[in-house]
Amino acid sequence: MPAQPVTVDLMVVPGLGFDEYGNRLGRGRGFYDRFLAHPEFAGIACALAFEEQVCPTIPAGPLDRRVSMLVTDAKVRRFQ
């Protein structure tokens, strides 16, 4: 049975690349974006990455959702 968004406190979100604003480059299917956009999800979206995966900007569309936190091997970034 899939998890209900209201029961999730922390979502670890994968990505191929991230930027300094919390945008991420996923694999193009939108699964995590749809989950994070659910009105009942009030948890933290956290991504784990290597610092080499962080670039100045990632193109983001209107359906893309940002992560709340990005943890790399060099530092922790928190986004609004």
C-alpha positions in Angstrom: 0.0 0.0 0.0 1.5 3.4 -1.0 2.3 5.9 1.8 -0.3 8.7 2.2 1.3 12.2 1.9 -0.1 13.2 5.3 1.9 10.5 7.1 5.3 11.4 5.6 7.5 13.7 7.7 10.7 13.4 5.6 11.0 12.6 1.9 14.5 11.8 0.6 14.4 13.0 -3.0 16.8 11.7 -5.6 18.3 13.8 -8.4 21.0 13.9 -11.0 21.8 17.6 -10.3 20.8 20.4 -8.0 21.2 24.2 -8.0 21.6 26.9 -5.3 17.9 27.5 -5.1 16.7 23.9 -4.4 15.7 23.0 -7.9 16.7 19.5 -9.0 17.2 17.6 -12.2 15.3 14.3 -11.9 14.8 11.5 -14.4 11.9 13.1 -16.2 8.9 11.1 -15.0 7.6 13.5 -12.4 6.9 11.0 -9.6 8.5 13.0 -6.8 7.2 16.3 -8.1 3.6 15.0 -8.0 4.1 13.6 -4.5 5.7 16.9 -3.2 2.9 18.9 -4.8 0.2 17.0 -3.0 -1.8 19.3 -0.7 -1.6 17.0 2.2 2.2 16.7 2.1 3.7 19.0 4.9 7.0 17.2 5.4 10.5 18.1 4.5 11.9 17.2 1.1 15.6 16.5 1.5 18.1 15.6 -1.2 21.5 13.9 -0.7 24.2 14.6 -3.2 27.9 15.1 -3.9 29.0 18.7 -4.1 30.0 18.0 -7.7 26.3 17.6 -8.5 25.5 21.2 -7.5 25.6 23.8 -10.3 24.5 27.5 -10.4 21.1 26.9 -12.0 18.9 24.1 -13.1 16.0 24.7 -15.6 12.7 24.4 -13.8 9.2 24.4 -15.1 5.9 25.2 -13.4 5.3 21.6 -12.3 8.8 21.1 -10.8 9.0 21.2 -7.0 12.1 22.3 -5.1 13.6 20.5 -2.2 13.6 22.0 1.3 17.1 20.9 2.1 20.2 19.7 0.2 22.9 17.8 2.1 26.2 17.3 0.3 29.6 16.0 1.4 30.7 19.7 1.8 27.7 21.4 3.4 24.0 21.6 4.2 21.8 24.0 2.3 18.3 25.0 3.5 15.7 26.6 1.2 12.5 28.4 1.8 
